[in-house]
Amino acid sequence: MRTRCSAQISRNPLRTFLLGAAISLVLAAPAAAAADCVTGSKAAPAEIIPACSAIIDQTSNPNSERVAALLVRADANARTSGGLTQALRDIDRAIALDGKNARAWRLRGDLLREAGGDLNRATSDLSKAIELDPADAEAYELRGVAYTNQRRLDRAIADYDQAIKLKPDYAQAWSDRGATFYLNGDNDKAVADLSEALRLDPNRARSYTNRGAAYKKLGQLDKSIADDSEAIRLDPKVPEYYDNRGLSYAAMKDYDKAIADYEQALRLAPRPNFFTNRGDSYQFKGEFGAALGDYEAALKLDPNFAKTYNNAVLYTKMGERKKALADYETALRLDPGNTNAADGRRTMMAEIAKFGAEAPQPLAANSGNGPSFDCANAKREVEKVICADPQLGALDRQLAEAFERVLKSMNRRSAADLRKSQHEFLATRDASFRRPGYDLKKVMQDRLQRLNAMEG
């Protein structure tokens, strides 16, 4: 199962600390405009932007007042659709007017990071902010986030340490340091930091799900599920929370609950890893048709990794060791950190060394141990799935035998109707077995039960 459960660090592009930049405004601009700009992010951007523009455009105002208005307008622009570019321009102008304004450097660095821009430039800006104001805990915390995004984890932790030293009740710093400890493999420290973050602010959904991820790594699945459930309660519209809890349920082999969580995640966002995680649970339940349907859906969204990794899993189940090994290796080239693909490749190499690269001899139709057809001649994917699963193979044989017994007991007209219904059953099975939620085993069992009832 692909366990893409990882700690996450996130926040709004620019925080409400911009308000402090505008409080000291005593302006020659109209009083109403000044008041609207001073309210900062408490007001709607449509009100803030023209109010601050009136202050900025009046060149007779002192530079300090225009800089403060530029920073407030930057925050308002950052909260509008497509306004990030204008927000950065405003901060650039503020820095040009006052290159020693630590807040402006801090805000530009944070916005560059949030916008997915140049992280090196972001850390450079945040370092400049720290140089200008070494007591700014916020700047250390934000640079720590940038370092975490760059996977420079030791530097990130050092910055979080400094932020917490300057501001011991800084819940965001405790939370982000905990997430970084998780990424660094220090799960006990992650739990401790995230617990402190939640003590300081018990309504942090992200801290709950990150602590749940650490608990999962520690094997404490009950605690992981409890934390993810609390995250869902606090913020039920985040799909990752359901996916994370689904992974814990799957680790406990409670596949029905896992599937229900993946379905909710997919309702919120149809992402490839949600499909493959649900497909894995279907696969472990023995519902290969539903699993293949989910893998196919993932393939449409991600034609690279989803295809190679999940095809490798299916080839493994079908005994196609050479093909499975090739796809595991392709998956690792695309995603070198995928431990499941690495484990699969290692297992497949061991099997090839022991048994050879060729697939095992398929069961013949007359062997009495397999399906009603010869697996050596299987063409349809549903037939290959039936051949790969002894239970499905036995069911297929029982179905064929029951069909023949009932057919022999019927008159000519009834026999024609039965042949038609059997043809429709097989056509529907072949067309539907890929669909998510389709339970091939149950469908075959139901059909066998109906045939047996006709015989009685």
Steps between C-alpha positions, in 0.01 A plus 500: 500500500633839409528688828514859383420629844737784580517799726385821335584863562264763366365846563335791321726695260535801728381504859308767683822632657498754216260704709785617720657669201213742461404591856730801515364666187425868549431608150430798285270278294125515560409370845263233364769356274753495782254327730419231240869434438577483872236228546727282288393142439191536716328668207425362154777544238260704284489760779864485607669524159359839387537644852867406517555607139387851590771512768769344280433722201524821703875552470495779759438241770809388695668185369428318826127554453507392134700189592244407766217543248687294238532211743132509590407516131734207432306293752171597336632417152631163622145413606354562156498258208812553293622775730833347608698676229363838603562418866866433424524824303363690799757345731778570248396867502494502879855362515615753238362779720639356824763228465531467877138406559532152649129432469506558123788254452321246718173534310662471159692190605184336632298591193770365265492171690119480503478584130727207415773734387876494546560349844862617500380855449236451770757385756727789398222752564415343834867501599510872420194551722677317785814706447295819534295372795666207684215490753233422238379150588266502200789542257687204649188284483431593139860435396469164674199420281697597187789278610256215567361538148857475371555189717779681686354356817783568747501870409122508526505349848763751612275786385197354678716466813582870485138599434385301804782645711385852411130414538437187712123502442537510120265215403580524127871451564438199725271351235739558209799371695299187583417450132868540414604249766256259333662558160838441665383165642496621865143391571519515880618862481231570241229375735640707789513824298161453339348423840640828632362683197157354573526591867562860396231492230264198514319596178786434259370230264833479315686431825263212576549333163879551517511345846284219364761439229772476765288261709452286190876476451531396865242225446243665730213471255219564749654836590558577134135436417386710797714794385385479139139480619550818702657672199196400294266633767680834503530529121287244312581639154866395485529175296845407635357452848267225375778342296732498801238334719425252222866396497484430874182295464663307215808434716258351756349289216164675545465542126131595494563806720811581298301488175230726649766759590664483157158548340444817703847624405417435133171686529698803617788461251554226236874446548706205371630388840145492642398267216803276543460484878137395458604256229751346739230443761273341237791282397567384856129416528532285189282732290733513201248652262444800726875529555569505127232764454667726753845444352360588158353822639839585656669426167283758324604763753867397520620305195845440645530386858149362548534283189837347574457441873151352489570293191796358693268402785261326262779323312629379835164347585481337157848352535643706213827556683705645213233760416448582867872561555519729196208710623632522857828630358318756284299611802821553697653706221194725511482509881830386662359545849209258460567230758217276375650484151844434652360216712319357198816507288700332776238225541473446126878471458504235772217307334667514160825371653308212659234413241611670177355791307226312316145498625383176659323254272134603483239260628345300222124484463500125553721505810204515735673768707436813298233685306285353225726641226869449425702781659770452238255642247353773721467826305261720697628676811210362707609149400857575605373625836296181546807291411712690754260434790435136603167592662375674187627211288307248709188719483525522122518120474202458735303752295572317174411162648176633655407663170546172311298302755210746493514524120463120462194496724308760293279482197608658176337842558620532860849394399509778238398753765770371736767524232392860435513590869842337536629694202366824652659414835842449340471815288404709802783345703757579233377858461461578870780327688736799469255744656571625853290311754436204267544179703578224251498227763157598636353528150621150418369362830158657439485351151594156634230526767237581236609207282491263797149623584387417143642151538308441824 
